[in-house]
Amino acid sequence: MKPILAACAGLFALLTGAFADDSQPQDRVKRAAPDSLAAWIAQNADCEEFTDFCMVCRNTPDGPACSTAGAKCVKGALSCTKKK
């Protein structure tokens, strides 16, 4: 009986921590671009928007902002779709 009680207590602790109210405002998470993407952006500095045929990205002052890739995406080579 004690192992079941301990397991339930552990599960309760995990669930209540997962749904805890964070009253502090969260800053926008900045995600680093993968090295290959960062290198491509550096080599194509005049490119404002680009795609790999799965996602569409735009260069912003905070780094690339990209859409989410679709479920059946077939990734291709990066290609500039709009120059600055």
Backbone as XML, in Angstrom:
<?xml version="1.0"?>
<chain id="A" units="angstrom">
  <residue number="1" name="MET">
    <atom name="N" x="0.815" y="-1.200" z="0.000"/>
    <atom name="CA" x="0.000" y="0.000" z="0.000"/>
    <atom name="C" x="0.855" y="1.259" z="0.000"/>
  </residue>
  <residue number="2" name="LYS">
    <atom name="N" x="1.975" y="1.229" z="0.734"/>
    <atom name="CA" x="2.829" y="2.417" z="0.813"/>
    <atom name="C" x="3.430" y="2.798" z="-0.540"/>
  </residue>
  <residue number="3" name="PRO">
    <atom name="N" x="3.882" y="1.835" z="-1.382"/>
    <atom name="CA" x="4.415" y="2.238" z="-2.686"/>
    <atom name="C" x="3.363" y="2.934" z="-3.553"/>
  </residue>
  <residue number="4" name="ILE">
    <atom name="N" x="2.127" y="2.490" z="-3.483"/>
    <atom name="CA" x="1.064" y="3.121" z="-4.268"/>
    <atom name="C" x="0.812" y="4.537" z="-3.755"/>
  </residue>
  <residue number="5" name="LEU">
    <atom name="N" x="0.807" y="4.690" z="-2.438"/>
    <atom name="CA" x="0.590" y="6.005" z="-1.842"/>
    <atom name="C" x="1.722" y="6.964" z="-2.218"/>
  </residue>
  <residue number="6" name="ALA">
    <atom name="N" x="2.956" y="6.453" z="-2.194"/>
    <atom name="CA" x="4.110" y="7.275" z="-2.571"/>
    <atom name="C" x="4.036" y="7.674" z="-4.045"/>
  </residue>
  <residue number="7" name="ALA">
    <atom name="N" x="3.614" y="6.732" z="-4.898"/>
    <atom name="CA" x="3.493" y="7.027" z="-6.330"/>
    <atom name="C" x="2.414" y="8.082" z="-6.569"/>
  </residue>
  <residue number="8" name="CYS">
    <atom name="N" x="1.304" y="7.972" z="-5.874"/>
    <atom name="CA" x="0.229" y="8.958" z="-6.013"/>
    <atom name="C" x="0.681" y="10.333" z="-5.534"/>
  </residue>
  <residue number="9" name="ALA">
    <atom name="N" x="1.421" y="10.359" z="-4.427"/>
    <atom name="CA" x="1.914" y="11.639" z="-3.912"/>
    <atom name="C" x="2.890" y="12.274" z="-4.905"/>
  </residue>
  <residue number="10" name="GLY">
    <atom name="N" x="3.747" y="11.471" z="-5.511"/>
    <atom name="CA" x="4.689" y="11.974" z="-6.505"/>
    <atom name="C" x="3.974" y="12.502" z="-7.740"/>
  </residue>
  <residue number="11" name="LEU">
    <atom name="N" x="2.961" y="11.775" z="-8.195"/>
    <atom name="CA" x="2.183" y="12.216" z="-9.348"/>
    <atom name="C" x="1.457" y="13.520" z="-9.045"/>
  </residue>
  <residue number="12" name="PHE">
    <atom name="N" x="0.887" y="13.632" z="-7.850"/>
    <atom name="CA" x="0.207" y="14.851" z="-7.440"/>
    <atom name="C" x="1.178" y="16.034" z="-7.440"/>
  </residue>
  <residue number="13" name="ALA">
    <atom name="N" x="2.389" y="15.818" z="-6.919"/>
    <atom name="CA" x="3.391" y="16.886" z="-6.878"/>
    <atom name="C" x="3.768" y="17.333" z="-8.289"/>
  </residue>
  <residue number="14" name="LEU">
    <atom name="N" x="3.906" y="16.392" z="-9.200"/>
    <atom name="CA" x="4.235" y="16.744" z="-10.584"/>
    <atom name="C" x="3.111" y="17.522" z="-11.246"/>
  </residue>
  <residue number="15" name="LEU">
    <atom name="N" x="1.878" y="17.069" z="-11.052"/>
    <atom name="CA" x="0.744" y="17.731" z="-11.689"/>
    <atom name="C" x="0.501" y="19.126" z="-11.133"/>
  </residue>
  <residue number="16" name="THR">
    <atom name="N" x="0.608" y="19.300" z="-9.840"/>
    <atom name="CA" x="0.372" y="20.628" z="-9.279"/>
    <atom name="C" x="1.485" y="21.588" z="-9.662"/>
  </residue>
  <residue number="17" name="GLY">
    <atom name="N" x="2.702" y="21.096" z="-9.825"/>
    <atom name="CA" x="3.804" y="21.952" z="-10.284"/>
    <atom name="C" x="3.626" y="22.340" z="-11.733"/>
  </residue>
  <residue number="18" name="ALA">
    <atom name="N" x="3.083" y="21.439" z="-12.541"/>
    <atom name="CA" x="2.893" y="21.720" z="-13.966"/>
    <atom name="C" x="1.820" y="22.772" z="-14.198"/>
  </residue>
  <residue number="19" name="PHE">
    <atom name="N" x="0.842" y="22.852" z="-13.288"/>
    <atom name="CA" x="-0.254" y="23.803" z="-13.465"/>
    <atom name="C" x="-0.168" y="24.976" z="-12.501"/>
  </residue>
  <residue number="20" name="ALA">
    <atom name="N" x="1.003" y="25.199" z="-11.937"/>
    <atom name="CA" x="1.176" y="26.305" z="-11.001"/>
    <atom name="C" x="0.995" y="27.628" z="-11.725"/>
  </residue>
  <residue number="21" name="ASP">
    <atom name="N" x="0.474" y="28.613" z="-11.027"/>
    <atom name="CA" x="0.240" y="29.934" z="-11.608"/>
    <atom name="C" x="1.530" y="30.739" z="-11.565"/>
  </residue>
  <residue number="22" name="ASP">
    <atom name="N" x="2.030" y="31.078" z="-12.720"/>
    <atom name="CA" x="3.218" y="31.930" z="-12.807"/>
    <atom name="C" x="2.724" y="33.363" z="-12.937"/>
  </residue>
  <residue number="23" name="SER">
    <atom name="N" x="2.721" y="34.101" z="-11.846"/>
    <atom name="CA" x="2.203" y="35.455" z="-11.902"/>
    <atom name="C" x="3.228" y="36.442" z="-12.454"/>
  </residue>
  <residue number="24" name="GLN">
    <atom name="N" x="4.469" y="36.025" z="-12.623"/>
    <atom name="CA" x="5.493" y="36.883" z="-13.213"/>
    <atom name="C" x="5.353" y="36.846" z="-14.731"/>
  </residue>
  <residue number="25" name="PRO">
    <atom name="N" x="5.394" y="38.000" z="-15.399"/>
    <atom name="CA" x="5.322" y="37.978" z="-16.865"/>
    <atom name="C" x="6.578" y="37.329" z="-17.436"/>
  </residue>
  <residue number="26" name="GLN">
    <atom name="N" x="6.385" y="36.520" z="-18.436"/>
    <atom name="CA" x="7.499" y="35.819" z="-19.064"/>
    <atom name="C" x="8.029" y="36.645" z="-20.228"/>
  </residue>
  <residue number="27" name="ASP">
    <atom name="N" x="9.334" y="36.792" z="-20.294"/>
    <atom name="CA" x="9.952" y="37.461" z="-21.447"/>
    <atom name="C" x="9.859" y="36.528" z="-22.642"/>
  </residue>
  <residue number="28" name="ARG">
    <atom name="N" x="9.836" y="37.123" z="-23.813"/>
    <atom name="CA" x="9.804" y="36.325" z="-25.026"/>
    <atom name="C" x="11.078" y="35.487" z="-25.108"/>
  </residue>
  <residue number="29" name="VAL">
    <atom name="N" x="10.904" y="34.213" z="-25.337"/>
    <atom name="CA" x="12.050" y="33.311" z="-25.421"/>
    <atom name="C" x="12.739" y="33.520" z="-26.758"/>
  </residue>
  <residue number="30" name="LYS">
    <atom name="N" x="14.014" y="33.808" z="-26.702"/>
    <atom name="CA" x="14.792" y="33.962" z="-27.927"/>
    <atom name="C" x="15.487" y="32.643" z="-28.196"/>
  </residue>
  <residue number="31" name="ARG">
    <atom name="N" x="15.226" y="32.086" z="-29.336"/>
    <atom name="CA" x="15.839" y="30.814" z="-29.690"/>
    <atom name="C" x="16.948" y="31.071" z="-30.699"/>
  </residue>
  <residue number="32" name="ALA">
    <atom name="N" x="18.065" y="30.458" z="-30.474"/>
    <atom name="CA" x="19.196" y="30.630" z="-31.380"/>
    <atom name="C" x="18.939" y="29.854" z="-32.671"/>
  </residue>
  <residue number="33" name="ALA">
    <atom name="N" x="19.315" y="30.441" z="-33.763"/>
    <atom name="CA" x="19.202" y="29.749" z="-35.041"/>
    <atom name="C" x="20.262" y="28.666" z="-35.110"/>
  </residue>
  <residue number="34" name="PRO">
    <atom name="N" x="19.941" y="27.522" z="-35.707"/>
    <atom name="CA" x="20.978" y="26.493" z="-35.881"/>
    <atom name="C" x="22.148" y="27.075" z="-36.669"/>
  </residue>
  <residue number="35" name="ASP">
    <atom name="N" x="23.329" y="26.528" z="-36.452"/>
    <atom name="CA" x="24.541" y="27.049" z="-37.098"/>
    <atom name="C" x="24.394" y="27.150" z="-38.611"/>
  </residue>
  <residue number="36" name="SER">
    <atom name="N" x="23.799" y="26.140" z="-39.251"/>
    <atom name="CA" x="23.676" y="26.181" z="-40.709"/>
    <atom name="C" x="22.745" y="27.300" z="-41.153"/>
  </residue>
  <residue number="37" name="LEU">
    <atom name="N" x="21.662" y="27.546" z="-40.389"/>
    <atom name="CA" x="20.755" y="28.635" z="-40.717"/>
    <atom name="C" x="21.427" y="29.979" z="-40.478"/>
  </residue>
  <residue number="38" name="ALA">
    <atom name="N" x="22.133" y="30.109" z="-39.373"/>
    <atom name="CA" x="22.842" y="31.353" z="-39.070"/>
    <atom name="C" x="23.891" y="31.648" z="-40.144"/>
  </residue>
  <residue number="39" name="ALA">
    <atom name="N" x="24.576" y="30.623" z="-40.608"/>
    <atom name="CA" x="25.586" y="30.805" z="-41.660"/>
    <atom name="C" x="24.913" y="31.234" z="-42.963"/>
  </residue>
  <residue number="40" name="TRP">
    <atom name="N" x="23.765" y="30.630" z="-43.292"/>
    <atom name="CA" x="23.059" y="31.003" z="-44.516"/>
    <atom name="C" x="22.599" y="32.453" z="-44.447"/>
  </residue>
  <residue number="41" name="ILE">
    <atom name="N" x="22.065" y="32.856" z="-43.297"/>
    <atom name="CA" x="21.606" y="34.238" z="-43.121"/>
    <atom name="C" x="22.775" y="35.207" z="-43.267"/>
  </residue>
  <residue number="42" name="ALA">
    <atom name="N" x="23.919" y="34.869" z="-42.699"/>
    <atom name="CA" x="25.100" y="35.732" z="-42.808"/>
    <atom name="C" x="25.559" y="35.865" z="-44.258"/>
  </residue>
  <residue number="43" name="GLN">
    <atom name="N" x="25.498" y="34.776" z="-45.015"/>
    <atom name="CA" x="25.914" y="34.802" z="-46.419"/>
    <atom name="C" x="24.892" y="35.496" z="-47.316"/>
  </residue>
  <residue number="44" name="ASN">
    <atom name="N" x="23.655" y="35.606" z="-46.846"/>
    <atom name="CA" x="22.581" y="36.214" z="-47.628"/>
    <atom name="C" x="21.973" y="37.373" z="-46.842"/>
  </residue>
  <residue number="45" name="ALA">
    <atom name="N" x="22.827" y="38.287" z="-46.433"/>
    <atom name="CA" x="22.414" y="39.396" z="-45.563"/>
    <atom name="C" x="21.375" y="40.302" z="-46.213"/>
  </residue>
  <residue number="46" name="ASP">
    <atom name="N" x="21.304" y="40.308" z="-47.549"/>
    <atom name="CA" x="20.331" y="41.154" z="-48.229"/>
    <atom name="C" x="18.965" y="40.482" z="-48.381"/>
  </residue>
  <residue number="47" name="CYS">
    <atom name="N" x="18.812" y="39.286" z="-47.823"/>
    <atom name="CA" x="17.557" y="38.547" z="-47.926"/>
    <atom name="C" x="16.658" y="38.874" z="-46.730"/>
  </residue>
  <residue number="48" name="GLU">
    <atom name="N" x="15.447" y="39.361" z="-47.016"/>
    <atom name="CA" x="14.509" y="39.716" z="-45.955"/>
    <atom name="C" x="13.610" y="38.540" z="-45.580"/>
  </residue>
  <residue number="49" name="GLU">
    <atom name="N" x="13.179" y="37.758" z="-46.571"/>
    <atom name="CA" x="12.338" y="36.584" z="-46.330"/>
    <atom name="C" x="12.915" y="35.400" z="-47.088"/>
  </residue>
  <residue number="50" name="PHE">
    <atom name="N" x="12.808" y="34.219" z="-46.479"/>
    <atom name="CA" x="13.345" y="33.024" z="-47.101"/>
    <atom name="C" x="12.529" y="31.812" z="-46.687"/>
  </residue>
  <residue number="51" name="THR">
    <atom name="N" x="12.736" y="30.702" z="-47.399"/>
    <atom name="CA" x="11.997" y="29.478" z="-47.128"/>
    <atom name="C" x="12.869" y="28.263" z="-47.392"/>
  </residue>
  <residue number="52" name="ASP">
    <atom name="N" x="12.517" y="27.157" z="-46.743"/>
    <atom name="CA" x="13.110" y="25.858" z="-47.062"/>
    <atom name="C" x="12.008" y="24.937" z="-47.592"/>
  </residue>
  <residue number="53" name="PHE">
    <atom name="N" x="10.899" y="25.542" z="-48.013"/>
    <atom name="CA" x="9.714" y="24.891" z="-48.561"/>
    <atom name="C" x="8.937" y="24.111" z="-47.508"/>
  </residue>
  <residue number="54" name="CYS">
    <atom name="N" x="9.318" y="24.271" z="-46.233"/>
    <atom name="CA" x="8.547" y="23.737" z="-45.104"/>
    <atom name="C" x="8.058" y="24.877" z="-44.229"/>
  </residue>
  <residue number="55" name="MET">
    <atom name="N" x="8.903" y="25.862" z="-44.074"/>
    <atom name="CA" x="8.576" y="27.026" z="-43.255"/>
    <atom name="C" x="8.981" y="28.281" z="-44.009"/>
  </residue>
  <residue number="56" name="VAL">
    <atom name="N" x="8.345" y="29.380" z="-43.641"/>
    <atom name="CA" x="8.672" y="30.679" z="-44.211"/>
    <atom name="C" x="9.252" y="31.512" z="-43.076"/>
  </residue>
  <residue number="57" name="CYS">
    <atom name="N" x="10.382" y="32.148" z="-43.323"/>
    <atom name="CA" x="11.063" y="32.924" z="-42.291"/>
    <atom name="C" x="11.252" y="34.363" z="-42.750"/>
  </residue>
  <residue number="58" name="ARG">
    <atom name="N" x="11.347" y="35.245" z="-41.776"/>
    <atom name="CA" x="11.624" y="36.658" z="-42.033"/>
    <atom name="C" x="12.745" y="37.075" z="-41.094"/>
  </residue>
  <residue number="59" name="ASN">
    <atom name="N" x="13.712" y="37.798" z="-41.624"/>
    <atom name="CA" x="14.780" y="38.329" z="-40.776"/>
    <atom name="C" x="14.228" y="39.500" z="-39.979"/>
  </residue>
  <residue number="60" name="THR">
    <atom name="N" x="14.418" y="39.479" z="-38.674"/>
    <atom name="CA" x="13.996" y="40.561" z="-37.791"/>
    <atom name="C" x="15.204" y="41.005" z="-36.983"/>
  </residue>
  <residue number="61" name="PRO">
    <atom name="N" x="15.129" y="42.150" z="-36.317"/>
    <atom name="CA" x="16.247" y="42.583" z="-35.473"/>
    <atom name="C" x="16.582" y="41.582" z="-34.361"/>
  </residue>
  <residue number="62" name="ASP">
    <atom name="N" x="15.588" y="40.770" z="-33.949"/>
    <atom name="CA" x="15.804" y="39.767" z="-32.900"/>
    <atom name="C" x="16.246" y="38.423" z="-33.445"/>
  </residue>
  <residue number="63" name="GLY">
    <atom name="N" x="16.420" y="38.315" z="-34.755"/>
    <atom name="CA" x="16.796" y="37.045" z="-35.366"/>
    <atom name="C" x="15.671" y="36.555" z="-36.263"/>
  </residue>
  <residue number="64" name="PRO">
    <atom name="N" x="15.822" y="35.358" z="-36.837"/>
    <atom name="CA" x="14.806" y="34.868" z="-37.758"/>
    <atom name="C" x="13.504" y="34.533" z="-37.030"/>
  </residue>
  <residue number="65" name="ALA">
    <atom name="N" x="12.387" y="34.903" z="-37.641"/>
    <atom name="CA" x="11.053" y="34.542" z="-37.145"/>
    <atom name="C" x="10.441" y="33.642" z="-38.204"/>
  </residue>
  <residue number="66" name="CYS">
    <atom name="N" x="10.148" y="32.403" z="-37.822"/>
    <atom name="CA" x="9.707" y="31.408" z="-38.803"/>
    <atom name="C" x="8.349" y="30.829" z="-38.458"/>
  </residue>
  <residue number="67" name="SER">
    <atom name="N" x="7.624" y="30.424" z="-39.498"/>
    <atom name="CA" x="6.368" y="29.718" z="-39.315"/>
    <atom name="C" x="6.674" y="28.287" z="-38.887"/>
  </residue>
  <residue number="68" name="THR">
    <atom name="N" x="5.637" y="27.579" z="-38.495"/>
    <atom name="CA" x="5.788" y="26.178" z="-38.106"/>
    <atom name="C" x="5.670" y="25.314" z="-39.354"/>
  </residue>
  <residue number="69" name="ALA">
    <atom name="N" x="6.535" y="24.319" z="-39.443"/>
    <atom name="CA" x="6.515" y="23.418" z="-40.596"/>
    <atom name="C" x="5.283" y="22.525" z="-40.547"/>
  </residue>
  <residue number="70" name="GLY">
    <atom name="N" x="4.762" y="22.200" z="-41.704"/>
    <atom name="CA" x="3.612" y="21.308" z="-41.792"/>
    <atom name="C" x="4.000" y="19.868" z="-41.488"/>
  </residue>
  <residue number="71" name="ALA">
    <atom name="N" x="3.011" y="19.045" z="-41.228"/>
    <atom name="CA" x="3.242" y="17.655" z="-40.838"/>
    <atom name="C" x="3.879" y="16.838" z="-41.959"/>
  </residue>
  <residue number="72" name="LYS">
    <atom name="N" x="3.507" y="17.107" z="-43.197"/>
    <atom name="CA" x="4.022" y="16.312" z="-44.319"/>
    <atom name="C" x="5.026" y="17.103" z="-45.134"/>
  </residue>
  <residue number="73" name="CYS">
    <atom name="N" x="5.810" y="17.885" z="-44.462"/>
    <atom name="CA" x="6.773" y="18.762" z="-45.108"/>
    <atom name="C" x="7.937" y="17.966" z="-45.702"/>
  </residue>
  <residue number="74" name="VAL">
    <atom name="N" x="8.362" y="18.364" z="-46.876"/>
    <atom name="CA" x="9.573" y="17.819" z="-47.491"/>
    <atom name="C" x="10.536" y="18.988" z="-47.613"/>
  </residue>
  <residue number="75" name="LYS">
    <atom name="N" x="11.514" y="19.007" z="-46.721"/>
    <atom name="CA" x="12.436" y="20.129" z="-46.623"/>
    <atom name="C" x="13.345" y="20.208" z="-47.850"/>
  </residue>
  <residue number="76" name="GLY">
    <atom name="N" x="13.563" y="21.440" z="-48.305"/>
    <atom name="CA" x="14.453" y="21.671" z="-49.431"/>
    <atom name="C" x="15.568" y="22.637" z="-49.032"/>
  </residue>
  <residue number="77" name="ALA">
    <atom name="N" x="16.319" y="23.056" z="-50.012"/>
    <atom name="CA" x="17.402" y="24.011" z="-49.749"/>
    <atom name="C" x="16.809" y="25.373" z="-49.451"/>
  </residue>
  <residue number="78" name="LEU">
    <atom name="N" x="17.482" y="26.147" z="-48.609"/>
    <atom name="CA" x="17.022" y="27.495" z="-48.296"/>
    <atom name="C" x="17.051" y="28.355" z="-49.560"/>
  </residue>
  <residue number="79" name="SER">
    <atom name="N" x="16.013" y="29.165" z="-49.704"/>
    <atom name="CA" x="15.880" y="30.002" z="-50.887"/>
    <atom name="C" x="15.322" y="31.363" z="-50.471"/>
  </residue>
  <residue number="80" name="CYS">
    <atom name="N" x="15.916" y="32.431" z="-50.968"/>
    <atom name="CA" x="15.452" y="33.784" z="-50.658"/>
    <atom name="C" x="14.207" y="34.082" z="-51.497"/>
  </residue>
  <residue number="81" name="THR">
    <atom name="N" x="13.168" y="34.564" z="-50.833"/>
    <atom name="CA" x="11.928" y="34.897" z="-51.544"/>
    <atom name="C" x="11.690" y="36.396" z="-51.626"/>
  </residue>
  <residue number="82" name="LYS">
    <atom name="N" x="12.420" y="37.187" z="-50.815"/>
    <atom name="CA" x="12.257" y="38.641" z="-50.851"/>
    <atom name="C" x="13.547" y="39.291" z="-50.390"/>
  </residue>
  <residue number="83" name="LYS">
    <atom name="N" x="14.111" y="40.127" z="-51.246"/>
    <atom name="CA" x="15.327" y="40.874" z="-50.912"/>
    <atom name="C" x="14.965" y="42.177" z="-50.221"/>
  </residue>
  <residue number="84" name="LYS">
    <atom name="N" x="15.909" y="42.719" z="-49.438"/>
    <atom name="CA" x="15.693" y="44.000" z="-48.747"/>
    <atom name="C" x="15.717" y="45.133" z="-49.722"/>
  </residue>
</chain>
